Amino acid sequence: MRRLVPPLPQNGRHRGVGPLLRIGVQSNAVVTLGDAGHLVTQAFCSALPVAYTNGVPQARLEPLARMILNASYSATLAAARTNLHKTGNPVVYLTLIGGGVFANPTSWILDALAATLTEHHDAALDVRIVSFRRPNRDLAPLLTS
């Protein structure tokens, strides 16, 4: 992997490789929950599965993992901006990508989320954070800024 990816800054804000990463976007997807009856635009993205790296030290994975998180959130909000332009709908729901079984530290995820929200601060998006089962207290500083 070292031959393929140049050295990355620890914060994951690498402009050379990050823009090469892609997400999937599906527009006009039918919501099949009950009788919802509306369409959504979905972004399909992922994170580095830190938990499944067979003993590779987290410090070695951190730059790449952060870059993927940053690129995933940035591409998702770029898609949300496009969706806003096409549909007039400013609402975007985000999850904590890479948490849970992938075991990306919450601090990496929140750093990427904060950087992306700053990057897209001029967009008229209504960003909502979705948590699993109950509100995540770690989000409080991000929500008040």
N, C-alpha and C positions, 0 to 999 in steps of 0.2 A: 504494500500500500504506500510505503514511503516514496516509491518510484513514481506513483501515479499522482499523489497529492503533495504539493509543495508544503513547506512548514507553514503552519497556521498560527495566527495570534491566539492567545489563550482565551480571549473574549468571544471568539467565533465570528467576528465582523470582518471576514475576508472577502474582498471584492473580486478576486480572481476566480475562485472555484464556486463560491456560493451561487452566483447567477446561472451556473450550469445545471443546478438542481431543478427538478420539475415536480409539480403536483398535478393531480388529475382534477378537472373541474367538470361537473355535469350540471347543465342548466335545465330548467323545467322538469325536474324530477318529481314524480307524483309521491305525495306523502301517503303511506298506506296504513297509518295508525287510525283505527276506527273509521269514522266518517269525516276525517280532517278536510278532504276535498280541496287542498291547495297545492301549489307547486313551490319548489325550493330550488336554489342553486347550492350544490354540495361541493366542498373541496375535500379531496382525498389526499392526505399527506401522512407522513410518519416521522419517526425519529430513529436515531441509532439505538438498537436494542442493547443497551449497556449491560443488562443482566445476562445476556447470552453470549458474552465475548470470551468465554473460556479462560478466565483468569488474567486477561490483559489488564494491567493496572488502570484504574479510572483516570489517573493523571495523563496517561497516554491517549486515552479516548476523548478527553474533555474538549480539545480544540475542534475536532471533527464533529463531535456530538453538538457542540454549541453552534457550529456553522450550519448544521442541518436544521436545528431548531430555528435559528434566525431566518434561514431561507424559507422554511415551511410557513412561518407566520407572515413573513413579508409577502410571499406569493399569495397566501390566502387573503390578505388585506388588499392586495392589488386586484385579485379577482372580485372582491367585495366592491371595490371602487368601480370596476367595469359593470358589475351587476347594478349598482346604484345608477349609473349613467343610462343603462338599458331599461331598467324597470321603475326607477324612482324609489325603490325600497332601500333605506339606509341601514336596516338592521342586519347585524352579523353576529352569529353565535360562535364563540371560541371555546375550546377545551384546553386542558393542560396537556399538550402533545408530549408523548414520551414518558409520562408518569406511569404509575401503576406497574404492571409486569415488566415494562421496558427499563424501569429503575433509573431514569435520568433524574438527577437531583432536582428538587423543586427550585432551588436557587438558579440553576441553569435555565430552566423553563421560564421562570419569572423574569430573568434578565433578558431573555430573547423576546418575551412578550412586551416588556417595557420599552426595549429598543425599537421594536416594530411599531408600537403605538406612537412613539415619538416621531419615527420616520413618516408616519401617515397622519400626523396631527392636523394637517390642513384639510383632510377629507371630512365630509359631512356624514360620517358613519356613526351609527348608534351601536357601539360594541358592547356585547353582553358576554360575560364569562359563565360558562356552565360547569358546575362541579358535580362530582359523583356522590350521590346520596345526601350530602349536606354541604353547606357553604364551607369553603376552604379559608381558614383564618389567615393563611400566608398571603392571600390576595389583598388583604385590607390596605397595606401601604400603597399598592398599585392603584387601587380604586379611589383613594383619596387624593391622588396627585393629578 
